[in-house]
């Protein structure tokens, strides 16, 4: 759903990631006296809502934030039609998903076509010529999609054929080099040039090792679960796959954990000492045993340096379903952490799990 209201009419809608290619694509079309609205998608794996106002100011463009978290996670769990890349990145299905969303908004904003910053040959999975054709076919945007940077290498679109866009003023960029993009950035007076990083956490090993246990152990992870997986220190019980703990590393993490906490979650907070907020997520209808609760309280206390240095028993407040009680523990980091482990990335294991996800992730009851 849109994160802000915008009742203006536009000539085109653009997929806007915040990367240089999407900025240049918008500029190339705007320079033809056309009004363009950039669509910036938000999900646990990508999107920077807090930067929209900044981008609008420095690039002199108009943007709309769209939260697609629930729909995107559902696509992941149902199984991307064209599979995953090196990690948990469904690159073709992702682009198809975004273009379909953009197509549904064309009439709302009076737009005639969609802009994408894709460059022929730039990415091995999603920007080969055959992949670009698959994306057009599956998203049903053959008449609507314009790729301004590589237009000269692609067949003319309806916007070009009808004279709405001058094809001669579009680009002929291809390959993985960035030289032509940098020339265009200078031409359009773009002073703050984004780094060429992908920006999607599903392409990064560090993030994917946090996500993999959700596919392994949860009945049907939600967008809120993946948001949790992005926070703080992640630990899983070695003895019970239902034991998932998130420990805040700082005040900001603790505040985010409070916001994402659900009534069924276990919250652990140390009394009398500064330290992390611990959140234990209960899923698939499995309650935690007293032994696991005591262990979670202890590991929460262990990550408070002052509590650990006190060499005394520490009181941890456990909140669950609006009730509270005290658990007294000894914050011995070495001893308490032996029953918990941080998640690891295993490519072979991940491939097997993702290929069999339908069996491993039944609908929640």
N, C-alpha and C positions, 0 to 999 in steps of 0.2 A: 504494500500500500504506500501511497505517497507520504513523505515525511514533511511536506509543506504544500500549501495550496497555490495553484498557479492557473489563472483563468485566461491567460493570453493565448493568442493563436500564433502558430509557427509554421514555417515552410518545411522544416525537417526536424526529426528527433535524432540525437546522436548518442551512441553508447560511449560514456565517459568514464574512464578508469582512473584518471589523474595522471596517466603517463603521457609522454610527449606525443606519441602517435595520435592519441585521441584529441589532444589539444590542436595539433596541426590540422587534423581532418575537419574539425569544426571551423577553424579559421579559413581554410581553403574555400569552404562553402559560404561562410559569412561574407567573404570578400566579393562575392557575386551578388551582393545586396539581398541576401536571403536571411531570414530570422531562424536561428537554430536553438533548440533547447537540449542541453545535455542531460542524459539520464545516468545517475550514479547509483549503482545497486549496492545494497548493504546486506551482508550475511555474516555469520560467525567467522568466515574465512577471508573475507575481502570487504572493502568499503571503508571510507573515512568520513563519517558524517560531520565530525568536528572541523574538517578542512574545507567544506563546501563554500562557506562565506569567504574564506581566504582565496580560494581558486577563482571565485567570481570576481573578486576585486583585482587580483594581479593579472588575470588573463582576459578580463573584460568580456566575460561570457555569462550565460544564464544556465543554471543547473537546477535539477530536481532530484532530491534523494528518494530512493525507493527501497523500502525494507522488504526483502524477499526471503527472509531467513527460513520460515517454515516450509515454503514451497521448494526452496533449494535443497534443504535437508531431505525432504521427501523424495526428491529426484535421486539423491545419492543412495538412499536406502532401498529404493525400488530397483536400482541397478542401472547405471548409465548405458544406453544402447550401444555406444561406441567405446565403452570400456574406459580404463584408467591409464594414465601416463606412467612416469617413473615412480610416482608416489601414489597419492589418493586424488589425483587431479583428473577430472573428467572433461578435458579441455574442449572437445567437440560438442559434447552435450551441454556444457556450460554456455558456449556461444549461442547454440541453438535456443537454449532456455531464455537467454537475455533478448535475443531477437524476437522471439515469440511474444515476450512481455512488451517490447517496444511496439510491435505491430498492433497489439490490442489498444494502444494509447494514441495511435495516429488520428483517429476520428475525434477523440477528446480534444486534441490540441490543433485540429485542422491541418495537420501536417500531411505532405504528399509522399515523403520518402524517409528512409532511415540511413544514418551514416555510421560506419564502423571504421576504426583506425587500423584494421588488419593490413598487413603488408605481405605480399606474395613471397613465400620462401623464407620468411623471417623465423618462424617457429616450426620445428620438425613434425609436431603432431597435428596442429590445428591450422597451419597456414600454407600447406602444400596446395597446389592447384586443385587436386582431387578433393582435398579436405574442404577448401572454400566452396566447391560445388556441392558437396554433401550438406554443408551448413545451410546454403541457400535453399536446397530442396527440402530438407527436414523442417526448417523454420517457415517454409512457404513464403519467402520474401523475394522471389525471383524478380518481381517488378518493382519492389520497394527498396532494395538494398544497394547503396552506393558506397564503394570503398575508395575515397578520394585519393589516397596516397598512391595506390597501385592501379588506378582506373585505366591508364594507358595500356596496361597489359591484360585487361579484362574486357569482356564484351560490354558494349554500351548499355546503360540502364534506361528505364523509361524516363527518368528525370532528364537525362541527357538527350534522348531521342525527341522529347517534346519541347526541348529548348529551355526548360527551367534552369538547367545547369549547363554551363559552357564546358564541354569536354576538353577543349584545348587548354583550359586554365587549371586542369587537374594534374596529378602527378603520374610518374612512371617509375616509382620506387619499387625495388625488389631486393631480395637477399637479406643477409643478417647485418650488413654494415649500417652505420648510422650517419655517414657523411652527408647524404642528401637531406636527412631530417635536420641536421644541425644548420645547414644552409637555409632551410626554410624557417627554422626558429629565429635566425638572425633577420631574415626578410620580414617576418611578422613581429619583430621587436619583442620576442619572448625572452625576458631577462632571467627569469627563474626557471631553468631547464630541469625537469625531473630526472632523477637517475633512472637508468634502463632496467631496474629490477621489476620482476613480474608482479609483485604485490599480492599474490594469492598464497595463503598459508597452506593450501592443499598441495603446493609444489615444493614445500620445505620439509626436510627430514625432521627437524626439531619439533615442528608442530604436528607432523603426522605421527610421531611416536606417542604423542599425547592422545591423538584421536583413535589410534588402533585399538586400545583396550575397550573403547565404547562399542566398536563393532564386534569385539570378541565376547563381551560379557553382558551387555545391556539388551533388554528385550527389543526396544525400539527407541534409540536415542533421539532426543528432541533438539531443537535449535538451542534451547537454554543449556542443555548438557554440553554442547560444543562450545558455547560461550564460556562455560565453567572450565572446560579443558584448556582454554587460552590463558587462564589466570594462575598466578602464584606457583607454588611447588606442588607437583602431582605425585601422589604415592598410592600404591595398591597393595592390599593385603596379600601375603604369600600363601595364606591358608584358605582364604575365602574370596572367590571372585566378586562377591557382592561388596567387598570392602574398598571403596574409592574415597580417598581423602584429598581435599585441596587445602593448602595452608598458605595464607597470605604472606607475601614477602615484605609488604609495606602498608602504610595507611590506606593508600589508594586501592590495593588489592582487597583489604579487609572491608572497605566500603562497598566494593563491587560484589563481594561474596554475600554481604548482607542483602543487597538488592536482588541477587539471583536466588537466594535461599527460598526453599519451599517448606510448607508446614511439616512435611514428612521427613525433611532432612534433619541431621544431627548437627548442632552447632556447639563448638567447644571454645571456651574463652577462659584464659588464665586469670585467676584472681590475684590482686596485689602486685603483679609484675607486668611490664609491657611485653607484648609478644604477638604472635600471629592469631588470627581467627581461623579456626579449623572448621571445615564443612565436610561432613560425611554424607554422601548421597545414597539413599536407600532405593533400590530399584527392583523390578520384577516381583514386587510384593514380598521381598525378603527382609525381615527385621534383623538387626544386628544382635549378636549374642553379647552377654555381659563381658565376656573376655575381649571381644573386639572393641567394645565401647571403652573399656579400661585402657586397651592398647592405643586407641585413637586419642584419648585424653592425654596419655603419657607422651606420645610423639608430638602433640601440640605443645606441651610444656617444654619438651626437649629443644624446640626451636626458639625458645626465649633465652637468650644468653644470660640474663640476670637471674632467671629462675634456675638455670642449670648451675650457675656459679654459687648459688646459695647453699647447695648440698643439703637442702632440706626437702621435706615432702611439700608438694604444691597442690593447691586446690584448683580444680578446673570445673567451671560451670557448664553443665550439659543441658542444652535446650532442645526439646523434641515435642512436637505437637502442642506447643504453647505451655508446656510444663518444664520446670527446671529442677535439677538436683546437683549435688556436689560429688565429684569423683576426686579422691585424693591419690596422687601418684608421686613417684620418684623420677625426676627428669634425668635419667641416665641415657644419654644420646646413643651410645654404642649398643646398649642392651635393647632399648625400645625400638630402635630402627631396624634391628635384625629381622623383625617380623613383617616389615614393609619394604617395598622396592619402588623405585622410579621406573616408569615405563620405558621400554626399549623398542627400537625399530628393527624389525627383521623382515627383509624383503620377501623371502620365500613364504614365511608365515603370513605376511600381509596379503600376498597374492592369493594364497589358498583361502583365507578368510573372506576376502572381497569377492572372489569367484563363487563362493557358496553362501553369500550373505542372506539370501532368501530363507535358507534353512536355519541359519544362525540367528536371524533377527525376525522372529515371528511377530505378528501384530500383538500389541499389548492388550491384555484383557483386564 
